[in-house]
Amino acid sequence: MIKIMVGAKRVVDANVKVRVKNDYSDVDIEHSKMSLNPFDENAIEEAVKLKQQGIVAEIVAVSIGNDKCSDTLRTALARGCDRAIFVNMDNHKVEPIMVAKIFKQLVAMENPDIIFLGKQAIDDDANQVGQMLAGMLNYPQGTFVSHVNVVDNKATINREIENGTETLEITLPAVLTADLHLNEPRFIKLPDLMMAKKKPIHTITLEELNIKFKPSTRLIKAIDGEIKKQCMMLNNFDELISTIRESI
């Protein structure tokens, strides 16, 4: 039986409209409803399904950020994760490269067979952590996963690509990133929420992981995206190319 580590990022709820602060310094999420990242929900759901099939022995959820991430981890535990690890970033900005470095250290500590992440987070839409982590670990990777089958220390996956799907056989350990088409996350029952409150959450600092925080990006200005309601219906690809050339 194998062990899976899953990501559980705290993001603004998908149904909430995010607004820019009056001084354009950032987006205003102080009073916004927060939720578990939808793509991470798919990764967790698939890990739980594999456990129900008798393939997985343990699922460890990881969340990185401030103290409020404990609520996100409780949700992950209620969905079926066995343990939770919270990495305290002391309110520093969480960047993809930093998340990948943290996961690398946690993988060395926990030795999971599969690191299952959402393909991206709905706040920054970066789609970088899984690929960075696989490179750092020198692990095989399967991104945009829409189907998983694990047999004899190998994972056969279908991944979403531009013109269809691609099937890969990957030797474990490996990094997988979940697409929304992977599954439909289950509804959390009240007893599961109550039981999740009793499950352990282990807090770890960057110092314990021997990682120094060093920001690699800075936010210059945040602005509302321009909404364009004009549209043009085209009949074929040639018309599209012609229209693009005319607009240049």
Secondary structure as UniProt FT lines:
FT   STRAND          2..7
FT   STRAND          10..12
FT   TURN            14..15
FT   STRAND          19..20
FT   TURN            22..23
FT   STRAND          27..28
FT   TURN            30..31
FT   STRAND          34..36
FT   HELIX           38..52
FT   TURN            53..54
FT   STRAND          56..65
FT   TURN            67..68
FT   HELIX           69..78
FT   TURN            79..80
FT   STRAND          83..88
FT   TURN            90..91
FT   HELIX           96..110
FT   STRAND          114..118
FT   TURN            122..124
FT   HELIX           129..137
FT   STRAND          141..151
FT   TURN            152..153
FT   STRAND          154..161
FT   TURN            162..163
FT   STRAND          164..171
FT   STRAND          174..178
FT   HELIX           180..182
FT   HELIX           190..196
FT   TURN            197..198
FT   STRAND          201..205
FT   TURN            206..210
FT   HELIX           237..247
//
